[in-house]
Protein backbone atom coordinates (compact mmCIF):
# COMPACT_ATOMS: atom_id res chain seq x y z
CA UNK A 1 0.00 0.00 0.00
CA UNK A 2 1.25 3.51 -0.81
CA UNK A 3 1.81 6.12 1.81
CA UNK A 4 -1.39 8.07 0.98
CA UNK A 5 -3.93 5.34 1.71
CA UNK A 6 -1.85 4.20 4.63
CA UNK A 7 -2.03 7.72 6.08
CA UNK A 8 -5.77 7.78 5.45
CA UNK A 9 -6.21 4.54 7.36
CA UNK A 10 -4.07 5.86 10.18
CA UNK A 11 -6.09 9.08 10.27
CA UNK A 12 -9.36 7.15 10.46
CA UNK A 13 -8.01 5.11 13.36
CA UNK A 14 -6.85 8.37 14.92
CA UNK A 15 -10.27 9.93 14.48
CA UNK A 16 -11.92 7.01 16.29
CA UNK A 17 -9.40 7.30 19.12
CA UNK A 18 -9.93 11.08 19.24
CA UNK A 19 -13.72 10.70 19.38
CA UNK A 20 -13.61 8.27 22.29
CA UNK A 21 -10.93 10.29 24.06
CA UNK A 22 -12.83 13.56 23.64
CA UNK A 23 -15.91 12.08 25.34
CA UNK A 24 -13.89 10.60 28.18
CA UNK A 25 -11.76 13.70 28.71
CA UNK A 26 -14.73 16.10 28.65
CA UNK A 27 -16.15 14.09 31.54
CA UNK A 28 -12.92 14.52 33.50
CA UNK A 29 -12.70 18.18 32.52
CA UNK A 30 -16.26 18.92 33.69
CA UNK A 31 -15.61 17.34 37.07
CA UNK A 32 -12.39 19.24 37.54
CA UNK A 33 -13.79 22.49 36.16
CA UNK A 34 -16.89 22.61 38.32
CA UNK A 35 -15.84 20.75 41.45
CA UNK A 36 -12.03 21.19 41.43
CA UNK A 37 -11.83 17.46 42.06
CA UNK A 38 -9.08 15.46 40.38
CA UNK A 39 -10.93 12.22 39.73
CA UNK A 40 -8.33 9.47 39.63
CA UNK A 41 -11.14 6.89 39.35
CA UNK A 42 -12.30 8.33 36.02
CA UNK A 43 -10.74 5.48 34.03
CA UNK A 44 -12.61 2.95 36.18
CA UNK A 45 -15.94 4.48 35.24
CA UNK A 46 -14.83 4.03 31.64
CA UNK A 47 -14.03 0.39 32.37
CA UNK A 48 -17.32 -0.01 34.22
CA UNK A 49 -19.16 1.21 31.12
CA UNK A 50 -17.41 -1.40 28.97
CA UNK A 51 -18.02 -4.27 31.40
CA UNK A 52 -21.66 -3.30 31.90
CA UNK A 53 -22.01 -3.09 28.11
CA UNK A 54 -20.82 -6.69 27.87
CA UNK A 55 -23.25 -7.71 30.62
CA UNK A 56 -26.25 -6.01 29.00
CA UNK A 57 -25.30 -7.37 25.60
CA UNK A 58 -25.13 -10.89 27.01
CA UNK A 59 -28.57 -10.48 28.61
CA UNK A 60 -30.35 -9.92 25.34
CA UNK A 61 -30.73 -12.65 22.77
CA UNK A 62 -31.31 -12.00 19.10
CA UNK A 63 -29.76 -9.27 17.00
CA UNK A 64 -26.69 -7.69 18.68
CA UNK A 65 -28.14 -4.23 18.09
CA UNK A 66 -30.77 -4.77 20.80
CA UNK A 67 -28.19 -5.53 23.46
CA UNK A 68 -26.04 -2.66 22.27
CA UNK A 69 -28.82 -0.09 22.46
CA UNK A 70 -29.75 -1.35 25.92
CA UNK A 71 -26.11 -1.01 26.98
CA UNK A 72 -25.80 2.46 25.46
CA UNK A 73 -28.70 3.66 27.61
CA UNK A 74 -28.23 1.69 30.82
CA UNK A 75 -24.46 1.38 31.28
CA UNK A 76 -23.79 5.15 31.47
CA UNK A 77 -26.80 5.56 33.75
CA UNK A 78 -25.54 2.96 36.20
CA UNK A 79 -22.03 4.43 36.13
CA UNK A 80 -23.53 7.88 36.75
CA UNK A 81 -25.58 6.67 39.71
CA UNK A 82 -22.54 4.95 41.27
CA UNK A 83 -20.50 8.13 40.78
CA UNK A 84 -23.19 10.39 42.23
CA UNK A 85 -23.41 8.07 45.24
CA UNK A 86 -19.62 8.19 45.63
CA UNK A 87 -19.83 11.98 45.58
CA UNK A 88 -22.60 12.07 48.16
CA UNK A 89 -21.17 9.50 50.55
CA UNK A 90 -17.45 10.20 50.19
CA UNK A 91 -16.35 13.41 48.44
CA UNK A 92 -18.95 15.63 50.08
CA UNK A 93 -17.92 14.35 53.53
CA UNK A 94 -14.37 15.44 52.73
CA UNK A 95 -15.59 18.97 51.93
CA UNK A 96 -13.97 18.54 48.51
CA UNK A 97 -10.54 19.08 50.04
CA UNK A 98 -8.18 18.76 47.03
CA UNK A 99 -5.67 16.35 48.57
CA UNK A 100 -8.27 14.25 50.35
CA UNK A 101 -10.37 13.82 47.21
CA UNK A 102 -7.34 12.56 45.27
CA UNK A 103 -6.72 9.89 47.89
CA UNK A 104 -10.43 9.07 48.05
CA UNK A 105 -10.73 8.64 44.29
CA UNK A 106 -7.63 6.42 44.30
CA UNK A 107 -9.50 4.28 46.82
CA UNK A 108 -12.56 4.36 44.60
CA UNK A 109 -10.39 3.24 41.67
CA UNK A 110 -9.34 0.09 43.52
CA UNK A 111 -12.79 -0.65 44.89
CA UNK A 112 -14.34 -0.54 41.41
CA UNK A 113 -11.47 -2.39 39.77
CA UNK A 114 -11.34 -5.21 42.32
CA UNK A 115 -15.12 -5.55 42.49
CA UNK A 116 -15.17 -6.03 38.73
CA UNK A 117 -12.30 -8.53 38.96
CA UNK A 118 -14.18 -10.54 41.59
CA UNK A 119 -17.46 -10.57 39.70
CA UNK A 120 -16.68 -10.27 36.00
CA UNK A 121 -13.31 -11.98 36.16
CA UNK A 122 -9.94 -11.40 34.54
CA UNK A 123 -10.96 -12.24 30.95
CA UNK A 124 -11.18 -9.79 28.11
CA UNK A 125 -14.57 -10.24 26.48
CA UNK A 126 -15.82 -8.90 23.19
CA UNK A 127 -19.15 -7.24 22.55
CA UNK A 128 -20.56 -7.73 19.10
CA UNK A 129 -20.99 -4.52 17.13
CA UNK A 130 -24.64 -3.62 16.39
CA UNK A 131 -23.80 -3.57 12.71
CA UNK A 132 -20.63 -4.40 10.92
CA UNK A 133 -20.99 -3.58 7.25
CA UNK A 134 -17.80 -2.46 5.61
CA UNK A 135 -17.28 0.46 3.32
CA UNK A 136 -14.94 -0.48 0.51
CA UNK A 137 -12.59 2.32 -0.34
CA UNK A 138 -10.34 1.78 -3.36
CA UNK A 139 -7.45 0.71 -1.12
CA UNK A 140 -9.00 -0.96 1.90
CA UNK A 141 -12.30 -1.78 3.54
CA UNK A 142 -13.33 0.07 6.68
CA UNK A 143 -15.92 -0.74 9.32
CA UNK A 144 -19.02 1.45 9.21
CA UNK A 145 -19.29 0.95 12.96
CA UNK A 146 -16.13 3.02 13.42
CA UNK A 147 -17.72 5.85 11.48
CA UNK A 148 -20.72 5.51 13.76
CA UNK A 149 -18.44 5.91 16.82
CA UNK A 150 -17.07 9.16 15.41
CA UNK A 151 -20.54 10.46 14.58
CA UNK A 152 -22.02 9.45 17.94
CA UNK A 153 -19.20 11.17 19.82
CA UNK A 154 -19.73 14.37 17.84
CA UNK A 155 -23.47 14.31 18.53
CA UNK A 156 -22.93 13.68 22.24
CA UNK A 157 -20.34 16.46 22.52
CA UNK A 158 -22.68 18.90 20.80
CA UNK A 159 -25.34 17.77 23.24
CA UNK A 160 -23.09 18.51 26.22
CA UNK A 161 -22.22 21.89 24.72
CA UNK A 162 -25.88 22.83 24.26
CA UNK A 163 -26.65 21.62 27.78
CA UNK A 164 -23.92 23.82 29.20
CA UNK A 165 -24.61 26.97 27.22
CA UNK A 166 -28.32 26.99 26.44
CA UNK A 167 -30.14 25.35 29.32
CA UNK A 168 -31.00 26.32 32.87
CA UNK A 169 -29.07 23.36 34.25
CA UNK A 170 -26.02 24.54 32.32
CA UNK A 171 -26.39 28.05 33.74
CA UNK A 172 -26.62 26.71 37.29
CA UNK A 173 -23.62 24.53 36.62
CA UNK A 174 -21.49 27.36 35.27
CA UNK A 175 -22.50 29.64 38.13
CA UNK A 176 -21.47 26.96 40.65
CA UNK A 177 -18.17 26.60 38.82
CA UNK A 178 -17.42 30.34 38.91
CA UNK A 179 -18.33 31.00 42.56
CA UNK A 180 -19.88 28.20 44.56
CA UNK A 181 -20.45 30.33 47.66
CA UNK A 182 -22.37 32.97 45.71
CA UNK A 183 -24.27 30.22 43.93
CA UNK A 184 -25.39 29.01 47.34
CA UNK A 185 -26.34 32.56 48.33
CA UNK A 186 -28.58 32.59 45.27
CA UNK A 187 -30.46 29.47 46.13
CA UNK A 188 -28.50 27.00 44.01
CA UNK A 189 -28.26 23.57 45.62
CA UNK A 190 -24.54 23.26 45.05
CA UNK A 191 -24.44 19.79 46.66
CA UNK A 192 -26.89 18.51 44.06
CA UNK A 193 -25.00 20.23 41.26
CA UNK A 194 -21.80 18.49 42.37
CA UNK A 195 -23.43 15.06 42.57
CA UNK A 196 -24.91 15.63 39.13
CA UNK A 197 -21.61 16.77 37.60
CA UNK A 198 -19.72 13.83 39.09
CA UNK A 199 -22.39 11.52 37.73
CA UNK A 200 -22.34 13.22 34.33
CA UNK A 201 -18.55 12.97 34.14
CA UNK A 202 -18.64 9.25 34.90
CA UNK A 203 -21.57 8.77 32.54
CA UNK A 204 -19.65 10.34 29.65
CA UNK A 205 -16.67 8.06 30.31
CA UNK A 206 -18.97 5.02 30.44
CA UNK A 207 -20.69 6.14 27.24
CA UNK A 208 -17.34 6.40 25.48
CA UNK A 209 -16.50 2.89 26.67
CA UNK A 210 -19.78 1.42 25.42
CA UNK A 211 -19.00 2.92 22.02
CA UNK A 212 -15.48 1.53 21.98
CA UNK A 213 -16.13 -1.94 23.40
CA UNK A 214 -17.17 -3.56 20.07
CA UNK A 215 -13.73 -2.52 18.80
CA UNK A 216 -11.63 -3.08 21.87
CA UNK A 217 -13.08 -5.76 24.25
CA UNK A 218 -13.97 -5.28 27.90
CA UNK A 219 -11.33 -5.96 30.54
CA UNK A 220 -11.03 -4.99 34.19
CA UNK A 221 -7.69 -3.22 33.67
CA UNK A 222 -8.73 -1.25 30.59
CA UNK A 223 -9.23 2.01 32.57
CA UNK A 224 -5.56 2.92 32.81
CA UNK A 225 -4.94 4.24 29.30
CA UNK A 226 -8.08 6.39 29.08
CA UNK A 227 -7.24 7.89 32.48
CA UNK A 228 -3.69 8.77 31.47
CA UNK A 229 -4.74 10.14 28.08
CA UNK A 230 -7.65 12.09 29.59
CA UNK A 231 -5.31 13.78 32.07
CA UNK A 232 -2.91 14.57 29.24
CA UNK A 233 -5.74 16.07 27.21
CA UNK A 234 -7.21 18.06 30.08
CA UNK A 235 -3.81 19.52 30.97
CA UNK A 236 -2.90 20.38 27.37
CA UNK A 237 -6.33 21.84 26.71
CA UNK A 238 -6.31 23.93 29.85
CA UNK A 239 -7.80 22.87 33.17
CA UNK A 240 -11.54 23.45 33.26
CA UNK A 241 -11.86 24.51 29.61
CA UNK A 242 -14.27 22.26 27.73
CA UNK A 243 -13.39 23.67 24.31
CA UNK A 244 -9.68 23.25 25.05
CA UNK A 245 -10.30 19.68 26.13
CA UNK A 246 -12.01 18.81 22.85
CA UNK A 247 -9.28 20.43 20.74
CA UNK A 248 -6.55 18.68 22.73
CA UNK A 249 -8.43 15.37 22.48
CA UNK A 250 -8.50 15.66 18.70
CA UNK A 251 -4.81 16.56 18.67
CA UNK A 252 -3.73 13.75 20.99
CA UNK A 253 -6.21 11.19 19.64
CA UNK A 254 -5.24 11.78 16.02
CA UNK A 255 -1.50 11.73 16.73
CA UNK A 256 -1.96 8.67 18.95
CA UNK A 257 -3.78 6.87 16.14
CA UNK A 258 -1.35 7.88 13.43
CA UNK A 259 1.82 7.22 15.41
CA UNK A 260 0.41 3.88 16.61
CA UNK A 261 -0.20 2.78 13.03
CA UNK A 262 3.14 3.95 11.63
CA UNK A 263 5.38 3.23 14.60
CA UNK A 264 4.13 1.84 17.89
CA UNK A 265 1.46 2.67 20.49
CA UNK A 266 4.19 3.01 23.12
CA UNK A 267 5.93 5.72 21.13
CA UNK A 268 2.58 7.52 20.83
CA UNK A 269 2.18 7.54 24.62
CA UNK A 270 5.77 8.71 25.08
CA UNK A 271 5.25 11.62 22.72
CA UNK A 272 1.93 12.60 24.30
CA UNK A 273 3.44 12.59 27.78
CA UNK A 274 6.42 14.58 26.54
CA UNK A 275 4.00 17.10 25.06
CA UNK A 276 2.37 17.53 28.47
CA UNK A 277 5.78 18.22 30.00
CA UNK A 278 6.42 20.93 27.41
CA UNK A 279 2.98 22.46 27.85
CA UNK A 280 3.51 22.57 31.60
CA UNK A 281 6.88 24.26 31.14
CA UNK A 282 5.98 26.79 28.46
CA UNK A 283 2.27 27.34 28.93
CA UNK A 284 1.24 26.03 32.35
CA UNK A 285 -2.37 27.11 31.92
CA UNK A 286 -2.75 24.89 28.84
CA UNK A 287 -3.78 25.96 25.37
CA UNK A 288 -7.15 27.40 26.35
CA UNK A 289 -6.75 27.80 30.10
CA UNK A 290 -7.15 31.13 31.82
CA UNK A 291 -6.37 30.54 35.47
CA UNK A 292 -3.01 29.37 36.63
CA UNK A 293 -2.85 25.88 38.08
CA UNK B 1 -38.00 41.56 60.89
CA UNK B 2 -34.59 39.93 61.01
CA UNK B 3 -33.33 39.05 64.44
CA UNK B 4 -29.75 37.94 64.96
CA UNK B 5 -29.54 36.44 68.44
CA UNK B 6 -26.24 35.90 70.16
CA UNK B 7 -24.40 34.21 67.32
CA UNK B 8 -20.94 32.71 67.71
CA UNK B 9 -19.24 32.12 64.39
CA UNK B 10 -15.77 31.21 63.24
CA UNK B 11 -13.62 29.70 60.55
CA UNK B 12 -12.08 26.36 61.58
CA UNK B 13 -10.10 27.14 64.75
CA UNK B 14 -10.57 30.90 64.73
CA UNK B 15 -13.64 32.39 66.31
CA UNK B 16 -14.72 35.68 64.73
CA UNK B 17 -18.09 36.60 66.21
CA UNK B 18 -18.90 36.48 69.92
CA UNK B 19 -22.53 36.58 71.06
CA UNK B 20 -23.38 39.10 68.38
CA UNK B 21 -26.96 40.33 68.26
CA UNK B 22 -28.69 42.65 65.80
CA UNK B 23 -32.21 43.54 64.76
CA UNK B 24 -33.14 44.81 61.30
CA UNK B 25 -36.66 46.21 60.99
CA UNK B 26 -38.65 46.65 57.78
CA UNK B 27 -38.30 50.10 56.23
CA UNK B 28 -35.19 50.84 58.24
CA UNK B 29 -31.50 50.92 57.47
CA UNK B 30 -29.17 49.35 60.00
CA UNK B 31 -25.55 50.31 59.44
CA UNK B 32 -22.69 48.22 60.74
CA UNK B 33 -19.68 50.31 61.61
CA UNK B 34 -16.33 48.97 62.62
CA UNK B 35 -12.73 48.58 61.65
CA UNK B 36 -11.45 46.08 59.11
CA UNK B 37 -11.57 42.58 60.51
CA UNK B 38 -14.17 43.49 63.12
CA UNK B 39 -16.57 40.85 61.78
CA UNK B 40 -19.02 42.79 59.60
CA UNK B 41 -18.66 40.58 56.52
CA UNK B 42 -18.69 37.47 58.71
CA UNK B 43 -21.98 38.65 60.20
CA UNK B 44 -23.52 38.89 56.74
CA UNK B 45 -22.24 35.49 55.68
CA UNK B 46 -23.59 34.00 58.89
CA UNK B 47 -27.03 35.49 58.20
CA UNK B 48 -26.92 33.97 54.70
CA UNK B 49 -26.12 30.58 56.21
CA UNK B 50 -22.77 30.46 54.42
CA UNK B 51 -20.93 29.94 57.70
CA UNK B 52 -22.14 27.52 60.37
CA UNK B 53 -23.22 28.98 63.71
CA UNK B 54 -21.55 27.56 66.82
CA UNK B 55 -24.43 28.87 68.84
CA UNK B 56 -27.18 31.45 68.65
CA UNK B 57 -29.77 31.82 65.93
CA UNK B 58 -31.00 34.01 63.11
CA UNK B 59 -34.76 34.56 63.10
CA UNK B 60 -36.79 35.93 60.22
CA UNK B 61 -40.25 36.90 61.45
CA UNK B 62 -39.89 34.26 64.14
CA UNK B 63 -38.67 31.47 61.84
CA UNK B 64 -35.21 30.14 62.67
CA UNK B 65 -33.52 30.42 59.27
CA UNK B 66 -30.13 29.39 60.67
CA UNK B 67 -31.52 25.86 60.95
CA UNK B 68 -32.22 25.78 57.20
CA UNK B 69 -29.74 24.73 54.51
CA UNK B 70 -28.00 27.78 53.03
CA UNK B 71 -29.84 27.58 49.68
CA UNK B 72 -33.16 28.08 51.47
CA UNK B 73 -32.13 31.45 52.93
CA UNK B 74 -32.43 33.50 49.69
CA UNK B 75 -35.76 31.81 49.03
CA UNK B 76 -36.96 33.49 52.23
CA UNK B 77 -36.32 36.75 50.34
CA UNK B 78 -33.03 37.61 51.97
CA UNK B 79 -30.69 39.06 49.34
CA UNK B 80 -26.96 39.59 49.60
CA UNK B 81 -24.75 42.08 47.76
CA UNK B 82 -21.29 40.91 48.83
CA UNK B 83 -18.14 42.89 49.19
CA UNK B 84 -16.18 42.98 45.93
CA UNK B 85 -19.45 42.25 44.06
CA UNK B 86 -18.66 38.58 43.45
CA UNK B 87 -20.48 38.47 40.11
CA UNK B 88 -20.46 35.30 38.05
CA UNK B 89 -17.64 36.85 36.03
CA UNK B 90 -17.78 34.77 32.86
CA UNK B 91 -21.56 34.88 32.60
CA UNK B 92 -23.32 37.66 30.76
CA UNK B 93 -25.30 40.42 32.45
CA UNK B 94 -28.51 38.68 31.39
CA UNK B 95 -27.33 35.37 32.85
CA UNK B 96 -26.34 36.95 36.15
CA UNK B 97 -29.80 38.46 36.38
CA UNK B 98 -31.34 35.13 35.42
CA UNK B 99 -29.57 33.48 38.39
CA UNK B 100 -31.19 36.07 40.64
CA UNK B 101 -34.62 35.52 39.10
CA UNK B 102 -34.33 31.74 39.45
CA UNK B 103 -34.15 31.96 43.24
CA UNK B 104 -37.86 32.53 43.52
CA UNK B 105 -38.96 31.70 39.98
CA UNK B 106 -39.61 35.37 39.34
CA UNK B 107 -40.77 36.30 35.87
CA UNK B 108 -40.47 39.01 33.30
CA UNK B 109 -42.24 41.63 35.43
CA UNK B 110 -39.54 41.45 38.10
CA UNK B 111 -36.82 41.48 35.46
CA UNK B 112 -38.26 44.58 33.83
CA UNK B 113 -38.66 46.34 37.14
CA UNK B 114 -35.04 45.66 38.11
CA UNK B 115 -33.75 46.74 34.70
CA UNK B 116 -35.81 49.93 34.94
CA UNK B 117 -33.89 50.77 38.10
CA UNK B 118 -30.59 50.21 36.26
CA UNK B 119 -31.21 51.15 32.60
CA UNK B 120 -27.46 50.97 31.89
CA UNK B 121 -27.59 47.21 32.36
CA UNK B 122 -30.29 46.84 29.75
CA UNK B 123 -27.83 48.14 27.13
CA UNK B 124 -25.25 45.59 28.22
CA UNK B 125 -27.30 42.41 28.57
CA UNK B 126 -25.10 40.28 26.31
CA UNK B 127 -21.83 41.53 27.73
CA UNK B 128 -19.83 39.36 30.10
CA UNK B 129 -19.97 40.64 33.67
CA UNK B 130 -16.18 40.84 33.97
CA UNK B 131 -16.03 43.36 31.10
CA UNK B 132 -18.24 45.91 32.88
CA UNK B 133 -16.86 48.99 34.62
CA UNK B 134 -16.67 48.95 38.40
CA UNK B 135 -19.84 51.00 38.77
CA UNK B 136 -21.75 48.82 36.32
CA UNK B 137 -20.57 45.72 38.14
CA UNK B 138 -21.93 47.13 41.39
CA UNK B 139 -25.22 47.88 39.62
CA UNK B 140 -25.35 44.30 38.40
CA UNK B 141 -24.56 42.88 41.83
CA UNK B 142 -27.37 45.00 43.26
CA UNK B 143 -29.75 44.13 40.41
CA UNK B 144 -29.05 40.43 40.88
CA UNK B 145 -30.00 40.78 44.54
CA UNK B 146 -33.13 42.81 43.80
CA UNK B 147 -34.36 40.01 41.52
CA UNK B 148 -35.10 38.10 44.73
CA UNK B 149 -37.60 40.86 45.62
CA UNK B 150 -35.99 41.01 49.03
CA UNK B 151 -37.62 41.70 52.34
CA UNK B 152 -34.15 41.83 53.85
CA UNK B 153 -31.24 43.28 51.87
CA UNK B 154 -27.62 42.85 52.97
CA UNK B 155 -25.18 45.28 51.35
CA UNK B 156 -21.47 44.91 52.09
CA UNK B 157 -19.59 48.08 51.16
CA UNK B 158 -21.62 48.73 48.03
CA UNK B 159 -19.91 52.03 47.25
CA UNK B 160 -16.32 50.90 47.72
CA UNK B 161 -14.11 52.27 44.96
CA UNK B 162 -16.90 53.96 43.01
CA UNK B 163 -17.02 57.45 41.56
CA UNK B 164 -19.35 59.99 43.27
CA UNK B 165 -22.11 59.86 40.64
CA UNK B 166 -22.28 56.08 40.99
CA UNK B 167 -22.27 56.29 44.78
CA UNK B 168 -25.24 58.64 44.58
CA UNK B 169 -27.10 56.22 42.33
CA UNK B 170 -26.52 53.31 44.67
CA UNK B 171 -27.62 55.48 47.59
CA UNK B 172 -30.86 56.32 45.81
CA UNK B 173 -31.59 52.66 45.24
CA UNK B 174 -31.02 51.94 48.93
CA UNK B 175 -33.39 54.76 49.88
CA UNK B 176 -35.96 53.46 47.41
CA UNK B 177 -35.75 49.96 48.89
CA UNK B 178 -36.20 51.45 52.34
CA UNK B 179 -39.34 53.23 51.16
CA UNK B 180 -40.60 49.87 49.85
CA UNK B 181 -40.40 48.55 53.39
CA UNK B 182 -37.29 46.43 52.92
CA UNK B 183 -35.15 45.82 56.00
CA UNK B 184 -31.63 46.86 55.06
CA UNK B 185 -28.32 45.99 56.69
CA UNK B 186 -25.51 48.10 55.30
CA UNK B 187 -21.79 47.90 55.86
CA UNK B 188 -20.26 51.24 55.00
CA UNK B 189 -16.93 52.81 55.85
CA UNK B 190 -17.75 56.46 55.20
CA UNK B 191 -19.16 57.83 58.43
CA UNK B 192 -20.84 60.86 56.83
CA UNK B 193 -22.68 58.58 54.40
CA UNK B 194 -23.79 56.38 57.28
CA UNK B 195 -25.08 59.32 59.30
CA UNK B 196 -27.06 60.69 56.38
CA UNK B 197 -28.84 57.45 55.57
CA UNK B 198 -28.99 55.21 58.65
CA UNK B 199 -31.85 54.66 61.06
CA UNK B 200 -29.75 52.60 63.44
CA UNK B 201 -26.01 52.20 63.79
CA UNK B 202 -24.33 49.15 65.31
CA UNK B 203 -20.71 49.42 66.39
CA UNK B 204 -18.92 46.13 65.78
CA UNK B 205 -15.54 45.52 67.33
CA UNK B 206 -13.60 42.30 67.75
CA UNK B 207 -16.64 40.31 66.75
CA UNK B 208 -18.92 41.88 69.34
CA UNK B 209 -21.72 44.36 68.93
CA UNK B 210 -20.64 47.05 71.38
CA UNK B 211 -23.80 49.09 71.09
CA UNK B 212 -26.69 49.73 68.73
CA UNK B 213 -27.75 53.36 68.63
CA UNK B 214 -30.50 55.32 66.94
CA UNK B 215 -28.81 57.29 64.17
CA UNK B 216 -30.72 60.38 65.22
CA UNK B 217 -29.02 60.34 68.62
CA UNK B 218 -25.67 59.91 66.92
CA UNK B 219 -26.28 62.83 64.59
CA UNK B 220 -26.94 65.09 67.55
CA UNK B 221 -24.08 63.79 69.62
CA UNK B 222 -21.30 62.32 67.47
CA UNK B 223 -19.00 61.81 70.46
CA UNK B 224 -19.64 58.06 70.43
CA UNK B 225 -18.13 57.92 66.93
CA UNK B 226 -14.88 59.17 68.37
CA UNK B 227 -15.05 56.75 71.23
CA UNK B 228 -15.77 53.62 69.17
CA UNK B 229 -14.01 54.36 65.92
CA UNK B 230 -11.47 57.03 66.73
CA UNK B 231 -12.73 59.36 64.01
Boltz contact constraints between the chains, C-beta under 6 A:
constraints:
  - contact:
      token1: [A, 171]
      token2: [B, 95]
      max_distance: 6.0
  - contact:
      token1: [A, 175]
      token2: [B, 88]
      max_distance: 6.0
  - contact:
      token1: [A, 175]
      token2: [B, 99]
      max_distance: 6.0
  - contact:
      token1: [A, 178]
      token2: [B, 88]
      max_distance: 6.0
  - contact:
      token1: [A, 178]
      token2: [B, 90]
      max_distance: 6.0
  - contact:
      token1: [A, 179]
      token2: [B, 86]
      max_distance: 6.0
  - contact:
      token1: [A, 181]
      token2: [B, 50]
      max_distance: 6.0
  - contact:
      token1: [A, 182]
      token2: [B, 86]
      max_distance: 6.0
  - contact:
      token1: [A, 184]
      token2: [B, 70]
      max_distance: 6.0
  - contact:
      token1: [A, 184]
      token2: [B, 71]
      max_distance: 6.0
  - contact:
      token1: [A, 185]
      token2: [B, 48]
      max_distance: 6.0
  - contact:
      token1: [A, 185]
      token2: [B, 80]
      max_distance: 6.0
  - contact:
      token1: [A, 186]
      token2: [B, 74]
      max_distance: 6.0
  - contact:
      token1: [A, 186]
      token2: [B, 99]
      max_distance: 6.0
  - contact:
      token1: [A, 186]
      token2: [B, 103]
      max_distance: 6.0
  - contact:
      token1: [A, 187]
      token2: [B, 71]
      max_distance: 6.0
  - contact:
      token1: [A, 187]
      token2: [B, 74]
      max_distance: 6.0
  - contact:
      token1: [A, 187]
      token2: [B, 75]
      max_distance: 6.0
  - contact:
      token1: [A, 187]
      token2: [B, 103]
      max_distance: 6.0
  - contact:
      token1: [A, 189]
      token2: [B, 71]
      max_distance: 6.0
